Amino acid sequence: MRESAWGFFTPSSPMPRLFSLLSGIFLSAWAWPASAQDGLPEASWRAVRVMTAEEKVCLVSPPTDASKPVVIMLLSPRMVYSLLEWSRMRQAAEAIGYRVLSWKDPRVPEEEWRAALASPASTLNDPYALHAMPARCQWLWRGVNHLPMSFVSLGSQLHPWPVWGVMPDEAWREALQFRWLALQRALVHPSRH
Amino acid sequence: MVLKPVFLVFAGAALALTGFDVLSQPAQGARDGSCIEAVSYLPLDPAQVGRDSQGMAALGTYERISPDGRFVLRSFSGAQLGQVALIELPSEPNGRMTVRKTPLSNEAFPVQGSWRYLVDVDGSHYRFSDIVRQQQVARPLFKGGMKGFYAAASELDRVQSPDPSLIWIRSMSWPQGGRAGQGTGPLQVRTLGLRDDARGVEVVHDSGPQFICRSREVIDGNVYTLPMLSVDGLAFSAIPINPRWGKPSMRVYGLAQGALVPVHPCDLRWDLQATPGKAVFGFATDQPAMLTYTDNASVYFVDPRPALKGQVFRIEDWRTQVLASAFPGLTRDGRIVFGATWKDCRPDGTCTGQAGYVVADPYQNPDYRQQLQYLGLQAPKICISPADVLRERQHFATQHGLAP
C-alpha cells in the first residue's frame, strides 16, 4: 500500500489565527446545529495540519482571504460527474460562504479537456472558474484515487480528509462544514496537537 | 513503498518457502495450457473509440465488467463525454476488440450477477442483449429502481424472495427527491420484483426507496461516499467521510437477506483501513466474495477470509509503466479485469504507449499463493483455466441468446 501524496491523516501543529476564528463564528453558528458541534470527533480536528509551501502555491493560488474557508476541488473529465455536477456543487459551497478553487487534472491532455468542455453533454457555463495547474504541481495528484476530490482549508490550515466524488447538496454541505468546524476547533486547541 | 501496520503488501520474495516453487507455477500452467496467463494485456485500437492528443483512447475512469469478462461498460472522456460504450474483449490476447455505442449515459450500470439489464441513470432498464444487437437504437423496457449518480444494482437470489417465480433486483444510491431525508438515512436501497416474459416486463413488487444505515450515525456519521453494492445485493462498500469515531476508511456493511425486508442491518463486516477507489465485489461461492480496487493507479485484491484479513495483494506489472485508468471488476470465475495504460518496450529500448485492458488471475499471484501456503489455507483454485473462461463465456452467451 502506498502512502498518499496528500499525507492523509497526518496531524501536525496548526498556527492559531484568532481573526480567522472570530470571523468564522457567525458562519458556523448558523450553518451547523449545536448537536453537530457537540459531536465533532477528536480525530477530525486532530487531523488538521498546516499546508506545505508547495500545496499553498499549487492549490490556493492566488492567495485567498485567510478568514474565509476555501474548498479546493480537483476535477477530471475522465470521471464524468466531475464536470456535470461541478457547477452545482461549487454554487452550493459558495452559497454558504466558501471560496471555491477548482483545478483541472494536469495529467489529462489539454486537448482532451477542451474537447470535454465543448462536448454536448457538458453543462459547464462558467469555465472561467476552472483553473489549470502548473506542471510542477503534478506530483500532488499521485495519490488521487477518485475524482472529483475536494479539500477544505482555512488560512494556512488544511483538513486532509478528502471529500470523494459528487453528492447531493445536503450531504455536500454537511461534509464541508464537518471539516470547517474541525479547522476552527484545531485553531482553538493548538496545544493539544 | 510504505507498509502500513494492518494492511501489508507482501513483497515477492519476502515469504518464500522451501518446497513450493511459487514463481514457476503460473508460467508452467500457462505453458501447458492448464492455466490462463497470470496477467495478459489487450490493447485497444484508439481508432475505434477516439484518440486523445497523444493518439490514445480518450476513455473515462468508470467501467463495469460482465460476469464472463467478455463485455465492459465504459464511460468516455473528451468529445464523447457523457456517452457510454459497450466494449467486447476478445477471448484470446491477440483477438479483435469490438466497440458498440449505446443509448446509455454517464455512469449507467448493469444489474450485477446476471447482467440481465443495463440501467441508465434515469432508471431506464434495457435488455442487455438488445444493446448488443441494436446498440444506440435499443429501447428501454421499463423505468424503476434507484437512479442518479453512483447507483448500482444486483439481482437477488430468488430463493430469499416472497415469489421465486419473479426476478428480484435491489439497487442502491444516494437518497433522492427533495433531499429532506439526509437526516433519515445516508443512503437508500430499493427492491423490485419483476415478471419478464414475451409480453415485456411487469413490475410486480416495489419496495420503494428505503433509507438505510441511520442507526450507524453515532459511529459513521451521516455521509458515505463511493458506494458499491455487492454482486449478490446483500452487502455494500462505502467510505464514511464524516466519521464520529476514527478516520474515513473503506468499509463493508451488510444488507437484509430478504427481498422486501423493510429494515437493513448495515452491520459492519469489514474495515479495509485504507481509502482506495471504489471497492468492487466478486462472486461469492463457498468462500466469501473477493474485493478489488485501485489505489494510486495500481490494482489490488483482498480475500475476506478471516485469516487473511488485513492483507492486500497487488496485481503484478508484466509491462512497463502500467497504470490503471479505470476501476476493476471480477468475473464469476475470479479474473480481475481493468482498463489501463502501459508501454510495450522492445529490446532496443524503444517503447510504444498503449491503452487497453489487463486481465489477471489472482490465484496465480505469487504473493497470494505464498501467503496462503504460509497460513496453511487452501486456495479456492490453483488457477483459472482456459476451460473456466470458455465455460463462463458460453454460460453468459446462452443466458443472453448471444453467439459465444
Boltz contact constraints between the chains, C-beta under 6 A:
constraints:
  - contact:
      token1: [A, 1]
      token2: [B, 4]
      max_distance: 6.0
  - contact:
      token1: [A, 1]
      token2: [B, 7]
      max_distance: 6.0
  - contact:
      token1: [A, 1]
      token2: [B, 9]
      max_distance: 6.0
  - contact:
      token1: [A, 2]
      token2: [B, 296]
      max_distance: 6.0
  - contact:
      token1: [A, 3]
      token2: [B, 2]
      max_distance: 6.0
  - contact:
      token1: [A, 9]
      token2: [B, 247]
      max_distance: 6.0
  - contact:
      token1: [A, 39]
      token2: [B, 244]
      max_distance: 6.0
  - contact:
      token1: [A, 41]
      token2: [B, 244]
      max_distance: 6.0
  - contact:
      token1: [A, 43]
      token2: [B, 246]
      max_distance: 6.0
  - contact:
      token1: [A, 43]
      token2: [B, 247]
      max_distance: 6.0
  - contact:
      token1: [A, 77]
      token2: [B, 77]
      max_distance: 6.0
  - contact:
      token1: [A, 77]
      token2: [B, 81]
      max_distance: 6.0
  - contact:
      token1: [A, 78]
      token2: [B, 60]
      max_distance: 6.0
  - contact:
      token1: [A, 78]
      token2: [B, 61]
      max_distance: 6.0
  - contact:
      token1: [A, 78]
      token2: [B, 77]
      max_distance: 6.0
  - contact:
      token1: [A, 79]
      token2: [B, 61]
      max_distance: 6.0
  - contact:
      token1: [A, 80]
      token2: [B, 60]
      max_distance: 6.0
  - contact:
      token1: [A, 80]
      token2: [B, 75]
      max_distance: 6.0
  - contact:
      token1: [A, 80]
      token2: [B, 82]
      max_distance: 6.0
  - contact:
      token1: [A, 80]
      token2: [B, 106]
      max_distance: 6.0
  - contact:
      token1: [A, 81]
      token2: [B, 149]
      max_distance: 6.0
  - contact:
      token1: [A, 109]
      token2: [B, 52]
      max_distance: 6.0
  - contact:
      token1: [A, 109]
      token2: [B, 53]
      max_distance: 6.0
  - contact:
      token1: [A, 111]
      token2: [B, 53]
      max_distance: 6.0
  - contact:
      token1: [A, 112]
      token2: [B, 52]
      max_distance: 6.0
  - contact:
      token1: [A, 112]
      token2: [B, 58]
      max_distance: 6.0
  - contact:
      token1: [A, 112]
      token2: [B, 77]
      max_distance: 6.0
  - contact:
      token1: [A, 112]
      token2: [B, 78]
      max_distance: 6.0
  - contact:
      token1: [A, 115]
      token2: [B, 78]
      max_distance: 6.0
  - contact:
      token1: [A, 115]
      token2: [B, 79]
      max_distance: 6.0
  - contact:
      token1: [A, 116]
      token2: [B, 77]
      max_distance: 6.0
  - contact:
      token1: [A, 116]
      token2: [B, 78]
      max_distance: 6.0
  - contact:
      token1: [A, 116]
      token2: [B, 81]
      max_distance: 6.0
  - contact:
      token1: [A, 119]
      token2: [B, 79]
      max_distance: 6.0
  - contact:
      token1: [A, 119]
      token2: [B, 81]
      max_distance: 6.0
  - contact:
      token1: [A, 121]
      token2: [B, 81]
      max_distance: 6.0
  - contact:
      token1: [A, 121]
      token2: [B, 82]
      max_distance: 6.0
  - contact:
      token1: [A, 143]
      token2: [B, 296]
      max_distance: 6.0
  - contact:
      token1: [A, 145]
      token2: [B, 276]
      max_distance: 6.0
  - contact:
      token1: [A, 145]
      token2: [B, 277]
      max_distance: 6.0
  - contact:
      token1: [A, 145]
      token2: [B, 295]
      max_distance: 6.0
  - contact:
      token1: [A, 146]
      token2: [B, 277]
      max_distance: 6.0
  - contact:
      token1: [A, 161]
      token2: [B, 248]
      max_distance: 6.0
  - contact:
      token1: [A, 163]
      token2: [B, 241]
      max_distance: 6.0
  - contact:
      token1: [A, 164]
      token2: [B, 225]
      max_distance: 6.0
  - contact:
      token1: [A, 164]
      token2: [B, 226]
      max_distance: 6.0
  - contact:
      token1: [A, 165]
      token2: [B, 225]
      max_distance: 6.0
  - contact:
      token1: [A, 165]
      token2: [B, 226]
      max_distance: 6.0
  - contact:
      token1: [A, 166]
      token2: [B, 149]
      max_distance: 6.0
  - contact:
      token1: [A, 168]
      token2: [B, 174]
      max_distance: 6.0
  - contact:
      token1: [A, 168]
      token2: [B, 179]
      max_distance: 6.0
  - contact:
      token1: [A, 170]
      token2: [B, 179]
      max_distance: 6.0
  - contact:
      token1: [A, 170]
      token2: [B, 182]
      max_distance: 6.0
  - contact:
      token1: [A, 171]
      token2: [B, 182]
      max_distance: 6.0
  - contact:
      token1: [A, 171]
      token2: [B, 223]
      max_distance: 6.0
  - contact:
      token1: [A, 174]
      token2: [B, 223]
      max_distance: 6.0
  - contact:
      token1: [A, 175]
      token2: [B, 223]
      max_distance: 6.0
  - contact:
      token1: [A, 175]
      token2: [B, 241]
      max_distance: 6.0
  - contact:
      token1: [A, 178]
      token2: [B, 242]
      max_distance: 6.0
